[in-house]
């Protein structure tokens, strides 16, 4: 019998090799930029060369596969760490506090981000051979899952299409379907399945969340929101909080504050104008809530962000990079 001692050759790790290949492909495609919206529909590449300060952002339904580095996203009281071994799956538009926590010039943070096409998710779920686990009723619409060799291989092939743009219209949809299939087959895909399944309470709650996202500057009556979801007020509150880790009013407030900060930072609005544009009727209330959320009054916060000594900040609401 052969000796299986320390001289034995370890079996090859296909995921490790594919991860290194994905990192090379992302680095080649993105160059020295921090963000690249590619010609492949829904595919974005992200790169950072240093850790960043925590900052609010809104994550859209998407898959984030990290080839190098590590990032953190805080949703309510829950922290999600995604890195080379675990991807991040977001099933709804979710306001988070996020930051890259591991990156350097020598080993930059490199991330593959794919926006999820919910009609495609629903179409795949209609096929009998797609068996996915059920999501606990109190689980959020964000999860991490193991980054397998099969998933990495599909991600590499999707990036390869950038070298043959004539193949993108036909092949990108096929590869994206495979990526969604891989997600749905894993434990992290359970919440995605629930949100995509028509008639499911998570899917009905998602309709209400989408309404708030699209109309955050309008007055919010929870009774009207419950009608949109087709459920009682208390039931909506329960499922809304389960998916987003916050109440409807807290969700709206975070969207408003993030949008106001971006308007001041990017468009040069003063605090009162930004407050009015995102739906606040009282400038003093806006100042109080802004100070509690961001740690200092609006214009002082904007001066800090524009300071040359400020830590680099994550992309904001308008760009929603991961």
N, C-alpha and C positions, 0 to 999 in steps of 0.2 A: 504494500500500500504506500502511495506517495505521501511524503511529509508535507503537511499544509502549514508549515512554520512561517517565520517572518521573511523567508526568502521567496515565498510564493508570490507570483505576479498578481496584483490586484486587478479585478475585472475593469474594463474601460467604463468610464462614466459618460454616456452619450449626452446627457443634459449639460455637463460641464463644457464639452467641446462645442455644442450648439450655442451655449450662452456666450462663449468667447467669439464665435462666428457672428452672432447677432450684434455684439458690441462693436466688432470691426465694421460691420455694414452700417450701423447707425453713425459711427464716427466718420466714416467716409462720406456718407450722404449729407450730414449736417455741417461738416467742416468746423469753423470757429464760431458758428452761430449758437445762440441759446435755444432757438426754437425754429422748427421748419414744418410748415404745412405742405405736405407732399402732393404730388399729382394723383396719388391713389386716394379715392374718396374716403374721407373719415380718418386717414392716417396722419398722425402728427408725431414728430420726433423731438425729444427734449434733451438738453445738455446743460450741465452746470459744473463749474470748476472749483467751487468752494461751497461750504455749508451756507445756508441762508437763514435770515431771521424768520420766525413764524409770522405768517400773514394770512388773512382771510382770502378765500377763493371759492368759487362755485364749481364743483365737479359735475359734469354732464354724464349721462349713461355711457360708460366706457370701460375698456380694459387697459390697464397700465402694466406693462411687462418691463421690469428693470433688468438691463444687461450688466450694469455696473453701478455701484453706489447703494445708497439707502435713503428712503424718504419716510416722513411721518405725516399722518393726517388725523386730526382730532375732530370727531363728530360727537357733539354733546360731551358726555363724560367718557366716551370710548375712544381709545387710541388704536390706530391701525398702522403697523410698520410694514412697508413693502420694500423688498430688496431683491437680490439675485435669485433667491430661492422661492419667493412668494410674490405673486402678482396681486394687484388691487382691482377688484370688480366693483363698479358703481352702477346701480340699477335705476337711479333717479337723479334729478338735479338736486344736489345737496350742498349747502353752505358748510364749509369746513375751515379749520385753521391748519395750515400745512407748511412744511419746510423740508428742504433737503438737509439731511443730517450727516451724510457721508459723501464727500466729493473732494477732489484735489486736481491740480493741474496735470499731475502724472496719471491719475486714475479718475477721470471725470465721471460724474453721474450721467448715465446714458439711459434713456427710457423710450420705449415704443408705446404709443398711445393710440388706441383704435376706438373711435366712436361707434357705439352699438346701434344697429338698425333694428328697432323693436318689431316691425312687421316681419323681418327675416327670422327673428327669434320665435315669433308666434307660428310662422310657417314650419319651422323645424320641429316645434313642439307638437304639431299636428301629426307628425309621423310616428307610427307605433313603435319603431325601433329606438326612439329617444326616450330612455328611461332615466329620470332624474329624481333625486331624493326630495322629500317635502321639506319646506322651510319651517322652522318654529314660528309660531304666530307673533312672537315678540322680538324677532331678529331684525336688525336694521337693514336698510337697502344698500349696505356697503359691506364687503367681506374681502378677506384674503384667501388665496388658494395656492396649492403647490404648483410651481412652474415646471411642468413636465417636459420631457424631451419632445414629445409629439407636438405640444403647443409651441415650443421654441422653433421647431422645424417649420411649422406653418408661418410663424412670424418672419423667419428668414426668407421664405419664399415670397411673402407679400412685399418685403422691401426689395427683393431682386427685381420685381416688376418695374422699379424706377429706372433700371438699365434697359428695359425693353418697353417703352411707353406704348407701343402699338398693341401690346398684349393686355394693357390695363383694363380696357372696357370689357373684355371677355373673362379674363382670369381673376381679376381682383374680387369680384363677387363670389366666385367659387371658393377662393381661399378664405375669404371672410366668413363664409358659411361654415367652413371646416373649423375655424377658430371658435365660432360660437358653439358649434357642436362639442368641441373639447371642453369648453366652459360648462355647458349644461350637463355633461356627463360627470362632472366633479361635484363635491359637496358644496362649493361656493356658488354653484349655479342655481341652487334651490330658490333663493330669493328672486333671482332674475326670472325664473320660471313662474313664480307666483305673481310677480308684477306684470308679466306679459300675458298671463292667462285671463282671457276675457271672462268677466263675471266673478272672479276671485276677489275677496275683500281687499287684498293688497293692490290689485289692479284698479279697483274702484277708488281706493284712497289715492292712488297715483294720479287719477284724473283731477282730484281736488288739489293735489300738490302742484300739478302742471298749471292749473288755473292761477294759483297764488304766484307762481314763478312768472307767468306772463302778465299779471296784473298787480304786481306788488305795490305800485303807487296808488292804487285805488283803495277806498275804504273796504275793510274786511268784516263781514258778518258771518260768524261760524254757522249760523242756521242756513244761510244761502250755500255755504260750502258743503254742508251735509247733504243738501238737495242735489248738488252736482255729483256727489259720490253715491247718492242713492242709499243713504244709511242714516241712522239717528245721530244726534250731536255727540252723545257720550261715546258711541261706537267709533265715530270718526276720530274723536280726540284720542282714543286708545290706539287705533291703528296708525294715525298720523304720527304720534309720538314714537311708536315702535319702529316705524320706518326711518324717521328723520332725527330722532332723539330730541325733539322739541315740539312745542305746541304750534298750532297754526299761526298764532300771533307772534311767537318767538321766531318762527321761520320767516315770516314777512319782515319782521324788524331787522333780522340779519341781512336779508336781501337789500332792504332799503339802505342800511348803513354802509354796506359794501359798495352799492351803486353810488351813493353820495361821496364816499371817499375817492372813488375812481373819477367822478366828475370834477372834483376839486383838484386832484393830482394831475389828471391828463388834460382837462379842458380849462383849467384855471378859474373855475367858479368860486365865488365866496361861499361861506358856510350857509348863509340864509338862502341864497339862490339854490344851492344843492339840496338843502332840506326841503324846499318847496317842490322841486322837480321830482323828488322820490316819494312825495306824498305826505310829508309832515305839514301840519297846520300851525305848529308852535315851534319857533326857533329855539326857545329855551328848553323845551322837551327834547328836541334834536340834540342840542349841546350836551344835556345830561346823559342821554342814552349813548351818544357817540363817545363821551369821556369814559363811561363805564366799560364799553366794549373794546375801545382801542387804547385806553389807558391815559389819554390826555385830550384836551379840547381840540376841536377840528383843525383850526388853522395852525396851532402849535404842532399837531401831528403831521400836517402836510409839510411844514418847514423842516421837521425832523427827517421826513422821508426824502426831502430834496437835498439834505445836507451831504456834502462830499464824504463825511465820515460815517454815514449810515450804512448798516449792513445791507447787502443786496436783498431785495424783496422778491417774493414769488410773483408770478404773473397774476393779475387781478381778475375781477369779475368778467371783464370784456373778453379776455383771452382764455381763461379757464384751462391753463396748461397744467399738466400733471408731472 
